[in-house]
């Protein structure tokens, strides 16, 4: 039986209002997760502050602080906008859902949107940087691969700026919203594919060198999901598809997307802080666990494991991966040289 106190609105309008309210409540839950991750990441990075990694860790701390400040301010302004629709302007013609659509350029919502776009740019810069780190090797950065993410990153700045320009001038932002979201999605999918592919390539190389029991530490499914921020890529589809078909369901996911991207970025930083990121995992897996394998094969004659660790500790954390990669390449060269000598002796 329908309530006699139900508003005199269509079922579609009521459903739209429900999605706005549900999205606001869920965003608070996701924001709580973000607060927890931000605190854990900040504490872990700060605790590991040292002379060798001070610059990198300070950069991470500044990133966490800026990201948390932007998303916190945006969360508060967004909550104020929702309050305006459901309480302050409850008699707006067409109900709250019409208020949210018609008054999109309200100062509180406009400021929230600007802050979220800035946070989005910040987080996508982190993703492209992570892509750069993982695509680096002893031969240098794989620039042909990085050109596409860099161009797409520039594209997100351009489409995001156009999106904000049209919101500020109260123009319908639909086309620019799709352009901006689509560019962001393509960037994240591209970076996801590059990072996952690079991790799998490195795992195959380590497995070929040391055996099938190694190389899975940073190329597991969970590791690739975190490193590539694919959680955000998948969630962004939940925003774009309903929005493109003009479904009210998009109201839920639109209010969650900023928190999901923040969580994805903070997971990357927290993973690095735990020593499970690409650089740290590569160094520990190859230098600590697998050095005996190389030594037993005669690939590193005259080198004792302790000497190798002393060399590793003497350089900065940022240089460890290049150092280890160089040692692995030298080991492979010695192995190939030894194989050739054996073949020549056999031929004689």
Secondary structure as UniProt FT lines:
FT   TURN            4..5
FT   HELIX           11..47
FT   TURN            51..53
FT   HELIX           54..83
FT   HELIX           84..88
FT   TURN            89..91
FT   TURN            93..94
FT   HELIX           96..102
FT   TURN            103..105
FT   HELIX           107..135
FT   TURN            138..139
FT   HELIX           143..168
FT   TURN            169..170
FT   HELIX           174..210
FT   TURN            212..213
FT   TURN            217..219
FT   HELIX           221..227
FT   TURN            228..229
FT   HELIX           230..244
FT   TURN            245..246
FT   TURN            248..249
FT   HELIX           250..254
FT   TURN            255..256
FT   HELIX           257..273
FT   TURN            274..275
FT   HELIX           278..283
FT   HELIX           284..289
FT   HELIX           291..296
FT   TURN            297..302
FT   HELIX           305..314
FT   HELIX           317..347
//
